[in-house]
Amino acid sequence: MKYFLLVNFISFISLTISYAQSIQDIRSTVTDCLEKEDYECAEFNLKKLIRKDKKGEKLSAYYLDLGTVQRRINKKEKALKSYDKAIDLGSEIPSYFINRASLRAQLGDENGALEDYETALILDPENENANINRSQLYKKMGDLVKAKMDLETYLEINPESFAVASNLAILKKQEGEFHEALEDFNRLINLNPNEAILYNNRADTHMKLNDFGKAMEDIEKAIELDAEYAIAYATKGEIYLKLNKSMEACFYFKTSIIKGLDPRLLGSLLTNCE
């Protein structure tokens, strides 16, 4: 009898260890799938992990990851259900609501997205991603006053936020507030002198103000800092186009495509390029 009990006890321990190890093995497999950008593989193994670790403390995170993976393979409705489940299990985590908000916006549910951003900001009023993303959604909806207000309000709390300050400067530029945008880009470049994107955006602002000399100086600096920055070549092409140098313009438009820019983003700029 003692021998029988001992064997059963050892078997129980072995099964427990095997169970724990199998969860870790699946987690490792998910990580491998993600590193290889094999999202079908990641989805399959995350579902397996959820079945295996039903009562685990990381269950809500598994559902969040599952939703994100499903978005990558365009299973958006399933991704939404996964995010819903993650929030049911982890309703106090702002990033869960931010992820669902961005998906809802993609699916055309703008009001639902705004509700999720609002919840995220109630949970964490200083959440940078929630502020930026909600501002961008307001902009998409045509409410530029609220778009700008979100960014300005956040900068009152965190005035050194590079991302928010950059988004605000870009918004001002897009709204034709070129001089105000230029002041913002000047300040940002003084604080972050090695950011190619800032020189590109300031070059574009100079171009809008017809100061092509300064625009060219900035765009060349952007390319010097990041020779693979495709948008910078497109901006340089636009500057040449404004200077009525179509041959040079086409050269840089084509270079931007070679560097990885989607030709559709250039639109009519390519009209006179062979």
Disulfide bonds with the S-S distance in Angstrom:
Cys33-Cys41 1.81
Cys250-Cys273 1.98
